[in-house]
Amino acid sequence: MPQDIESQNRRSRGFIIAEAAVEYFIALCVTSTFLTAILNHMEVSSAHQGVIASISQLACGVQLLAVFGVRRTYPCRRWVSILNLVNQLLFALLYLVPLTPLPQAVKLAAFVVMLLCAYFCQHYLTPSRTQWHMSLVDDHHRGIFTANKEIISLVGGMIFSQSAGILFDHLKAAGRTEAAFVVFAAAITIMAIGHFALMLTIREPEPPHAVPPKRFGEIVRTVFGDRQLRTVIVFDALFSITLVPAHFSAVYLTRTIGFSYTVVTLFSVVQAAVRAVASRPLGRYADGRSWVSMLRLCMTVSAAGCLFYAFCTPATPLFYALYTVCHAFSLGGTNSGRTNLCFDYVAPDDRRYVLGVKAAISGIVNFIVTLLAARVVDAIEANGNAVFGVAVYPQQVLFAANAVLLGALVLWFLPRLRKKD
């Protein structure tokens, strides 16, 4: 590779790390804690909050449209960057919905539609953007690069989320919650414009050869024709179920446990710190051993964390701290592991097809299970937070079940996967 091209690629990888950090800051404003703040302000129930929080997973189904709808994979930088900007501006508008003089039901409907549209944009562009960005990274260094990218995002996110939590609590205590929403909307808008500029600076290398789009039958054979790849896709769908309890966590921490938003974001800072420390060793471990081995380690620790959460109540809130550490360690590897595991079994030209189908299947499975979990939450709360006469909160039940599922995946499913030579 000519020296100037390698220099451009190196610079572009730096821009990828920077844009990932800004995107992470925006994501922090519209997931978990702060999403819950908006929904709490609109007096949405715990079960409904869990379903709304899972909309991002349902929208993963849009990646199927991307797989079959995006006929030209190069160039994609311009349309991906523009669609990403629309996605983030919609996130900003979410904070303005509670300020409108509309009936509560209309506000909630508008909020859900805007959130769904935002994630529609995000997931439609994801397969193309992933293939574009990863084409700038050597396959033998994906683990370290992904870890470095996560560390920068997490360190910045620690400062950002804690500052945002303190600001939100301060304005809420002063009776200015709606002013906080305006501040967050403005901040997301500014970051979205900066993120758009960063995306346009990333080089898009021309493929070494023209890649004609595949027909439907060819895509099906590519995705499902290999036995090991089918196993990876089924594993990912089952793993997506383990993300369901998190949809109901933030409302439990703020309404039941009684944590302030400052405390919740403080735990987020701890989580980010542990995840940042764990990311590089786990990435190096995956590069040296395999992504399967790394996922096995992370999921075992995650299962232990879920057991800690199962004992977390208003009387024992410190169990959440133990869960946070375990969950953070696992996140240092599971997010990148799920994507890179696919890369071990598919040719570079076919990655966007596999990633799109995998994400769509896992997202739909996650949403369906979330709907079932919402019924469990409603039933236990309607029963006075008791199961068979035993006092228990629904979140404890969900996380206990999660520990069992993670254990089953580690002991029974992962051994079926082998690193592809």
C-alpha positions in Angstrom: 0.0 0.0 0.0 1.5 3.4 -0.9 2.7 5.5 2.0 0.3 8.3 1.4 -2.8 6.0 1.3 -1.7 4.4 4.6 -1.2 7.8 6.1 -4.8 8.8 5.0 -6.1 5.5 6.4 -4.4 6.1 9.7 -5.8 9.6 9.9 -9.3 8.3 9.0 -9.1 5.8 11.8 -8.5 8.6 14.1 -11.6 10.4 12.8 -13.6 7.2 13.3 -12.5 7.1 16.9 -13.5 10.8 17.3 -16.9 10.4 15.6 -17.7 7.3 17.7 -17.1 9.3 20.9 -19.4 12.1 19.8 -22.0 9.6 18.7 -21.7 7.9 22.1 -22.3 11.2 23.9 -25.5 11.7 21.9 -26.6 8.1 22.6 -26.2 8.7 26.3 -28.7 11.5 26.1 -31.4 9.2 24.6 -30.9 5.9 26.3 -31.5 4.5 29.8 -31.4 7.3 32.4 -32.3 10.4 30.4 -34.9 8.5 28.2 -36.4 7.5 31.5 -36.4 11.1 32.7 -38.5 12.2 29.7 -40.9 9.3 30.1 -41.2 9.8 33.9 -42.1 13.4 33.2 -44.9 12.2 30.9 -46.0 9.7 33.6 -45.4 6.6 31.6 -45.8 3.2 33.4 -42.8 0.9 34.1 -44.0 -1.8 31.7 -44.6 0.7 28.8 -41.2 2.3 29.5 -39.5 -1.0 29.0 -41.3 -1.5 25.7 -40.4 2.0 24.5 -36.8 1.5 25.5 -36.7 -1.6 23.3 -37.8 0.3 20.2 -34.1 0.5 19.2 -34.0 -3.3 19.0 -37.3 -3.5 17.0 -35.9 -0.9 14.5 -33.0 -3.3 13.9 -35.4 -5.0 11.5 -34.9 -2.0 9.2 -31.4 -3.5 8.5 -33.2 -6.0 6.3 -34.4 -3.1 4.1 -30.8 -1.9 4.0 -29.6 -5.4 2.9 -32.0 -5.6 0.0 -32.5 -1.8 -0.7 -28.9 -0.5 -0.8 -27.9 -1.7 -4.3 -24.6 0.3 -4.5 -22.3 -0.1 -1.6 -19.7 2.4 -2.9 -19.7 5.3 -2.5 -21.8 5.6 0.7 -20.2 8.3 2.7 -22.5 11.2 1.7 -25.9 9.5 2.1 -24.8 7.7 5.3 -23.6 11.0 6.8 -26.8 12.8 5.9 -29.1 10.1 7.2 -27.1 9.9 10.4 -27.6 13.7 10.9 -31.4 13.3 10.5 -31.3 10.5 13.0 -29.5 12.6 15.6 -31.7 15.7 15.0 -34.7 13.6 15.7 -33.1 12.6 19.0 -32.9 16.3 19.8 -36.6 16.8 19.0 -37.6 14.1 21.5 -36.7 16.4 24.4 -39.1 19.0 23.0 -42.2 16.7 22.9 -43.0 17.1 26.6 -43.0 20.9 26.2 -45.8 20.9 23.5 -49.4 21.8 24.6 -50.8 18.4 23.4 -52.8 15.8 25.2 -50.7 13.3 27.1 -51.7 10.4 24.8 -50.8 12.4 21.7 -47.4 13.4 23.2 -46.6 9.8 23.9 -47.7 8.7 20.4 -45.5 11.5 18.8 -42.6 10.5 21.0 -42.8 6.9 20.0 -43.1 7.7 16.3 -40.1 10.1 16.4 -38.0 7.6 18.3 -38.9 4.8 15.8 -38.1 7.1 12.8 -34.7 8.1 14.4 -33.8 4.4 14.9 -35.1 3.6 11.4 -32.5 6.0 10.0 -29.8 4.7 12.3 -30.2 1.1 11.5 -30.7 1.6 7.7 -27.3 3.1 7.5 -25.5 0.8 9.9 -24.5 -2.1 7.6 -23.0 0.3 5.0 -21.3 2.4 7.6 -19.8 -0.6 9.4 -18.4 -2.0 6.1 -17.0 1.4 5.2 -15.3 2.0 8.5 -14.0 -1.5 9.0 -12.5 -1.5 5.4 -9.9 1.0 6.9 -8.9 -1.5 9.6 -6.6 -4.6 9.2 -8.5 -7.8 10.0 -5.7 -8.9 12.4 -6.0 -5.8 14.5 -9.8 -5.4 14.8 -9.8 -6.3 18.5 -7.3 -3.6 19.5 -8.8 -1.0 17.2 -12.3 -1.6 18.5 -11.0 -1.5 22.1 -9.2 1.8 21.5 -12.3 3.3 20.0 -14.4 2.2 23.0 -11.9 3.5 25.5 -11.9 7.0 24.1 -15.7 7.0 23.9 -16.0 5.7 27.5 -13.6 8.1 29.1 -15.2 11.0 27.4 -18.6 9.6 28.3 -17.7 9.4 32.0 -17.2 13.1 32.1 -20.2 13.9 29.9 -22.8 11.6 31.6 -21.8 12.7 35.1 -22.0 16.4 34.1 -25.3 15.9 32.4 -26.7 14.0 35.4 -25.7 16.7 37.8 -27.1 19.4 35.6 -30.4 17.6 35.2 -30.8 17.1 38.9 -29.9 20.7 39.6 -32.5 22.0 37.2 -35.1 19.5 38.3 -34.5 20.5 42.0 -35.1 24.1 41.0 -38.4 23.2 39.4 -36.9 23.8 35.9 -37.2 20.3 34.4 -38.5 21.7 31.1 -35.5 24.1 30.9 -33.3 21.0 31.2 -35.1 19.4 28.2 -34.3 22.5 26.1 -30.7 22.5 27.2 -30.3 18.8 26.2 -32.1 19.4 22.9 -29.7 22.2 22.1 -26.6 20.2 23.1 -27.6 17.2 20.9 -28.2 19.5 18.0 -24.7 21.0 18.3 -23.1 17.6 18.7 -25.0 16.3 15.7 -23.6 19.0 13.5 -20.1 18.3 14.7 -20.6 14.6 14.2 -21.7 15.2 10.6 -18.5 17.2 9.9 -16.4 14.4 11.3 -18.1 11.7 9.2 -17.3 13.7 6.0 -13.6 13.7 6.9 -13.3 9.9 7.0 -11.8 8.5 3.8 -13.8 6.0 1.9 -11.5 3.6 0.1 -12.6 2.3 -3.2 -13.0 -1.5 -3.2 -10.3 -3.4 -5.0 -12.9 -4.8 -7.4 -16.5 -4.0 -8.3 -19.0 -5.8 -6.0 -22.3 -6.4 -7.9 -25.3 -6.5 -5.6 -26.6 -10.0 -4.8 -30.1 -11.2 -5.7 -32.4 -12.4 -3.0 -31.5 -16.1 -3.4 -27.8 -15.4 -3.3 -28.2 -13.4 -0.1 -30.1 -16.2 1.5 -27.4 -18.7 0.6 -24.7 -16.4 1.8 -26.3 -15.8 5.2 -27.8 -19.2 5.9 -25.7 -21.6 3.6 -22.9 -22.1 6.1 -23.6 -24.2 9.1 -21.3 -22.3 11.4 -22.6 -18.9 10.3 -26.2 -20.1 11.0 -25.1 -21.1 14.5 -23.6 -17.6 15.0 -26.9 -16.0 13.9 -28.9 -18.2 16.2 -26.5 -17.4 19.1 -26.8 -13.7 18.5 -30.6 -13.9 18.5 -30.5 -15.8 21.9 -27.9 -13.3 23.2 -30.3 -10.5 22.3 -32.8 -11.8 24.8 -30.2 -11.2 27.6 -30.5 -7.5 26.9 -34.2 -7.4 27.7 -34.0 -6.8 31.5 -32.0 -3.7 30.9 -35.0 -2.1 29.3 -36.7 -2.1 32.7 -33.7 -1.2 34.8 -33.6 2.6 34.7 -37.2 3.1 35.9 -36.6 0.6 38.7 -33.5 2.5 39.9 -35.2 5.9 39.9 -38.7 5.0 41.0 -38.2 2.0 43.3 -34.7 2.1 44.6 -34.9 5.9 44.8 -31.6 6.8 43.1 -31.2 10.4 41.9 -30.2 11.0 38.3 -26.8 12.1 39.6 -26.3 8.7 41.4 -27.5 6.7 38.4 -25.1 8.6 36.1 -22.3 8.1 38.7 -22.9 4.3 38.3 -22.7 4.9 34.6 -19.3 6.6 35.1 -18.1 3.6 37.1 -19.4 1.3 34.4 -17.6 3.2 31.7 -14.3 3.2 33.7 -14.4 -0.5 34.2 -15.3 -1.1 30.6 -12.5 1.1 29.4 -10.0 -0.7 31.5 -11.2 -4.1 30.3 -11.6 -3.3 26.6 -7.9 -3.5 25.5 -7.0 -6.7 27.4 -10.2 -8.3 26.1 -9.5 -7.1 22.6 -6.0 -8.5 22.8 -7.3 -11.7 24.2 -9.8 -12.1 21.3 -7.0 -11.4 18.7 -4.7 -13.9 20.3 -7.3 -16.6 21.1 -10.7 -16.2 19.5 -13.8 -14.1 19.8 -15.6 -17.2 21.1 -13.2 -17.6 24.0 -13.5 -13.9 24.8 -17.4 -14.0 24.7 -17.3 -17.1 27.0 -15.4 -15.1 29.6 -17.5 -12.0 29.3 -20.8 -13.8 29.5 -19.8 -15.8 32.6 -19.0 -12.5 34.4 -22.2 -11.0 33.1 -24.2 -14.0 34.5 -22.7 -13.4 37.9 -23.7 -9.7 37.7 -27.3 -10.6 36.9 -27.4 -12.7 40.1 -26.2 -9.7 42.1 -29.0 -7.6 40.5 -31.5 -10.3 41.5 -30.8 -9.4 45.1 -30.9 -5.6 44.6 -33.8 -4.0 46.5 -34.5 -0.7 48.2 -33.0 -2.3 51.3 -29.9 -3.6 49.5 -29.0 -1.0 46.8 -25.2 -1.8 47.0 -25.9 -5.1 45.1 -26.4 -2.8 42.1 -22.8 -1.6 42.4 -21.6 -5.3 42.2 -23.8 -5.8 39.1 -22.4 -2.6 37.6 -18.8 -3.8 37.8 -19.6 -7.2 36.3 -21.8 -5.8 33.6 -19.2 -3.2 32.7 -16.5 -5.9 32.3 -18.7 -7.9 30.1 -19.5 -4.9 27.9 -15.8 -4.5 27.3 -16.0 -7.5 25.0 -19.6 -8.5 24.2 -20.5 -5.6 22.0 -17.5 -5.9 19.7 -17.5 -9.7 20.0 -21.0 -10.0 18.5 -20.0 -8.1 15.4 -16.5 -9.6 15.0 -17.7 -13.1 15.5 -19.6 -12.8 12.2 -16.5 -11.4 10.5 -14.7 -14.7 11.4 -17.1 -16.6 9.2 -17.9 -14.3 6.2 -16.0 -12.8 3.3 -15.5 -9.0 3.4 -17.8 -8.4 0.4 -20.6 -10.2 2.2 -20.3 -8.6 5.6 -23.1 -6.1 5.2 -25.6 -8.8 4.2 -24.8 -10.9 7.2 -24.7 -8.0 9.7 -28.0 -6.7 8.4 -29.8 -10.0 8.6 -28.3 -10.9 12.0 -29.2 -7.5 13.5 -32.8 -7.7 12.1 -33.4 -11.2 13.5 -31.9 -10.3 16.9 -33.8 -7.0 17.1 -37.1 -8.6 16.4 -36.5 -11.4 18.9 -35.5 -8.9 21.5 -38.7 -6.8 21.0 -41.0 -9.8 21.1 -39.4 -11.0 24.4 -39.6 -7.5 25.7 -43.4 -7.4 25.1 -43.6 -10.7 27.1 -41.4 -9.3 29.8 -43.7 -6.2 30.1 -46.6 -8.5 30.8 -44.5 -10.1 33.6 -43.7 -6.7 35.0 -47.4 -5.7 34.9 -48.5 -8.9 36.5 -46.0 -8.8 39.4 -46.7 -5.2 40.1 -50.5 -5.8 40.0 -49.9 -8.6 42.5 -48.3 -6.2 45.0 -44.7 -7.0 43.9 -45.0 -10.6 45.0 -44.7 -14.0 43.3 -46.4 -17.0 45.0 -46.6 -14.9 48.2 -42.9 -14.1 48.2 -42.1 -10.3 48.1 -40.1 -9.6 44.9 -39.8 -6.9 42.3 -40.3 -7.8 38.6 -36.8 -6.6 37.8 -35.3 -9.1 40.2 -37.2 -11.9 38.5 -36.0 -10.8 35.0 -32.4 -10.6 36.0 -32.5 -14.0 37.7 -33.9 -15.5 34.6 -31.1 -13.7 32.6 -28.4 -15.3 34.7 -29.8 -18.8 33.8 -30.0 -18.0 30.1 -26.4 -16.6 30.0 -25.2 -19.7 31.8 -27.0 -22.0 29.3 -25.4 -20.1 26.4 -21.9 -20.4 27.9 -22.2 -24.1 28.8 -24.2 -25.4 25.9 -24.2 -23.0 22.9 -20.7 -21.4 22.7 -18.9 -24.8 22.6 -20.6 -25.4 19.3 -18.7 -22.5 17.8 -15.1 -22.9 16.6 -12.7 -20.3 15.4 -12.5 -20.4 11.6 -9.0 -20.8 10.3 
